[in-house]
């Protein structure tokens, strides 16, 4: 049995799946979802974008909610699945959702972050084959700005298709600190920049103490955010998958019980 006792902060369904994987490895976890997915109201622009996917040399889907919602809209609008178009995802779990619908999906095998996707050979090839490359990023409100900044710096036109927003569920003011203390948790896990923002927000005055705990983050960008906020022990998992977290745990000294 591992001495790690982790606080998971993903949306409810994803936290449950991660907790089950951790339990198989003898790792205790407690879920306090800090992200709830709220679909945006349907707008004419969404349908217009999905109806004209052929103008993009690549479509990037940044998360599992973005994958599920975009597929749902394609079906709702009775649009054909663009099976010949190259689609890309930041992580394998998102890619598998898209692949189940027959889409041609590529994703990095060994990292779940923007940097790994930008260096993916099929992605570079998709850009190179287009006379005037144009990329669509399917996402929530905000996020993954690094992708757009990098691509625009290369002369690529980038459009966004926002489909949802991430909101902080309602909790009592001291819920986070009380959970950590009551269950003797010794590390925190966030899966996105927005997840960290909500963690810091809910921590409030208890952040100075919680910032001393190991904080597992999915990317250098989120690591920088946590460092700027005063986190003292940051571990970059280079991905948000269960495998990335398990690998990162192996690199850290085992905490005392």
RAJO-V249012 format. One record per pair of residues at least 4 apart in sequence whose ideal C-beta (glycine too) atoms are under 7 Angstrom apart, sorted by sequence separation. I is the first residue (numbers start at 1). GAP is how many residues later the second one is. If there is no record, write none. Layout:
((I/GAP) (I/GAP))
This chain:
((10/4) (11/4) (12/4) (13/4) (14/4) (15/4) (16/4) (17/4) (18/4) (19/4) (20/4) (23/4) (42/4) (44/4) (45/4) (46/4) (47/4) (48/4) (62/4) (64/4) (65/4) (66/4) (67/4) (68/4) (69/4) (70/4) (71/4) (72/4) (73/4) (90/4) (91/4) (92/4) (94/4) (95/4) (96/4) (99/4) (108/4) (114/4) (115/4) (116/4) (120/4) (121/4) (122/4) (123/4) (124/4) (125/4) (126/4) (139/4) (145/4) (146/4) (147/4) (148/4) (149/4) (150/4) (152/4) (171/4) (174/4) (175/4) (176/4) (177/4) (178/4) (179/4) (191/4) (193/4) (194/4) (195/4) (196/4) (197/4) (198/4) (199/4) (203/4) (206/4) (207/4) (218/4) (219/4) (220/4) (221/4) (222/4) (223/4) (224/4) (225/4) (227/4) (240/4) (242/4) (243/4) (244/4) (245/4) (246/4) (10/5) (22/5) (61/5) (74/5) (89/5) (98/5) (111/5) (118/5) (139/5) (151/5) (180/5) (190/5) (217/5) (226/5) (239/5) (53/6) (61/6) (89/6) (99/6) (117/6) (127/6) (152/6) (179/6) (190/6) (217/6) (238/6) (8/7) (22/7) (74/7) (98/7) (137/7) (151/7) (200/7) (203/7) (227/7) (237/7) (10/8) (108/8) (226/8) (237/8) (61/9) (89/9) (108/9) (190/9) (217/9) (8/10) (19/10) (95/10) (137/10) (148/10) (8/11) (87/11) (137/11) (188/11) (215/11) (223/11) (237/11) (19/12) (95/12) (108/12) (223/13) (235/13) (106/14) (16/15) (92/15) (6/16) (15/16) (87/16) (89/16) (91/16) (106/16) (135/16) (215/16) (220/16) (87/17) (88/17) (90/17) (106/17) (217/17) (219/17) (235/17) (15/18) (86/18) (87/18) (88/18) (89/18) (215/18) (83/19) (85/19) (88/19) (211/19) (214/19) (215/19) (216/19) (217/19) (218/19) (81/20) (83/20) (84/20) (86/20) (211/20) (212/20) (213/20) (215/20) (217/20) (6/21) (8/21) (12/21) (81/21) (82/21) (83/21) (91/21) (135/21) (137/21) (139/21) (141/21) (196/21) (211/21) (214/21) (216/21) (218/21) (8/22) (11/22) (81/22) (90/22) (140/22) (188/22) (218/22) (2/23) (4/23) (5/23) (6/23) (7/23) (8/23) (9/23) (10/23) (50/23) (90/23) (133/23) (134/23) (135/23) (136/23) (137/23) (138/23) (139/23) (140/23) (2/24) (9/24) (11/24) (50/24) (90/24) (140/24) (141/24) (1/25) (2/25) (7/25) (9/25) (10/25) (11/25) (136/25) (138/25) (140/25) (188/25) (11/26) (59/26) (61/26) (140/26) (176/26) (177/26) (187/26) (192/26) (196/26) (46/27) (50/27) (67/27) (90/27) (175/27) (176/27) (186/27) (187/27) (188/27) (189/27) (190/27) (191/27) (37/28) (51/28) (58/28) (59/28) (60/28) (61/28) (62/28) (166/28) (193/28) (50/29) (53/29) (64/29) (68/29) (88/29) (118/29) (127/29) (177/29) (187/29) (193/29) (196/29) (200/29) (216/29) (39/30) (47/30) (58/30) (64/30) (67/30) (71/30) (114/30) (168/30) (176/30) (180/30) (192/30) (196/30) (63/31) (67/31) (171/31) (173/31) (53/32) (88/32) (114/32) (118/32) (190/32) (193/32) (216/32) (61/33) (64/33) (114/33) (168/33) (177/33) (168/34) (88/35) (86/36) (61/37) (214/38) (86/40) (191/49) (143/50) (143/51) (189/56) (58/65) (58/68) (70/68) (57/69) (58/69) (186/69) (57/70) (57/72) (66/72) (57/73) (66/73) (66/74) (60/75) (62/75) (65/75) (146/75) (57/76) (62/76) (63/76) (57/77) (58/77) (59/77) (60/77) (61/77) (62/77) (63/77) (56/78) (57/78) (60/78) (55/79) (56/79) (59/79) (56/80) (62/81) (62/82) (49/87) (60/87) (70/93) (69/94) (69/95) (66/97) (65/99) (113/105) (112/106) (113/106) (49/112) (46/115) (40/122) (40/123) (39/124) (40/124) (39/125) (40/125) (113/125) (38/126) (113/126) (37/127) (38/127) (111/127) (112/127) (111/128) (112/128) (37/129) (38/129) (112/129) (35/131) (36/131) (112/132) (36/133) (34/134) (33/136) (32/143) (32/144) (32/147) (91/148) (93/148) (30/149) (91/149) (92/149) (91/150) (30/153) (30/155) (35/159) (35/160) (34/161) (35/163) (34/164) (34/165) (34/168) (7/172) (7/173) (5/178) (7/178) (5/179) (6/179) (5/180) (9/180) (5/181) (6/181) (7/181) (8/181) (9/181) (10/181) (4/182) (7/182) (4/183) (6/183) (9/186) (9/190) (21/221) (25/221) (18/224) (4/245) (3/251) (4/251) (3/252) (3/253) (3/254))
